[in-house]
Amino acid sequence: MLEWIAFVVLGATLLTAGWKVVTSRDLVHSVLWLGLTLAATAGLFVTLHAEFLAAVQILLYTGGVVTLMIFGIMLTRRLSSVHIEHGSTSRARAFALALAALALVVFGVSEASRVGYEVGGSDAGSSGLGDTQALGSMVLRDLVLPFEVLSILLLAAMIGAIVLARKVDP
């Protein structure tokens, strides 16, 4: 029962923070609301007994992506005080898109249950899908070269953002 209460509270937090991401007029506030949204998603992963996904969510998305977005905003000083103007949006169109997304999720869940796929079931451990140690070993032993190339690519992108953001004296 306590897991359901946590799930509902985290879901409500996720929906509220997601709404604030798209309706906030300040870019920095939008990114901070995005951080709360991603952290609430990690909390939902914990309630669903997917601790590894929660850790990845916190490390990569909440920590990494939000930090990079804040650095990007702060490095481009001319955008730090810009307020986002929302154009005239159609509530009917937004409702139709939300309904289509809900239909897609319902279809996916019904198809998964029809074919007998069980999330976190006993088959996950026996097939190797739920083995965190094997996944970590694969990433840090077998895929270490692509992992390091990706880190160099991210470093190059950060240096490029700094070069583009600095002022050029005429």
Helices and strands as residue ranges (DSSP letters): H 2-23, H 27-47, H 51-56, I 57-65, H 66-75, G 77-79, H 91-114, H 122-127, H 132-137, I 138-142, H 144-165
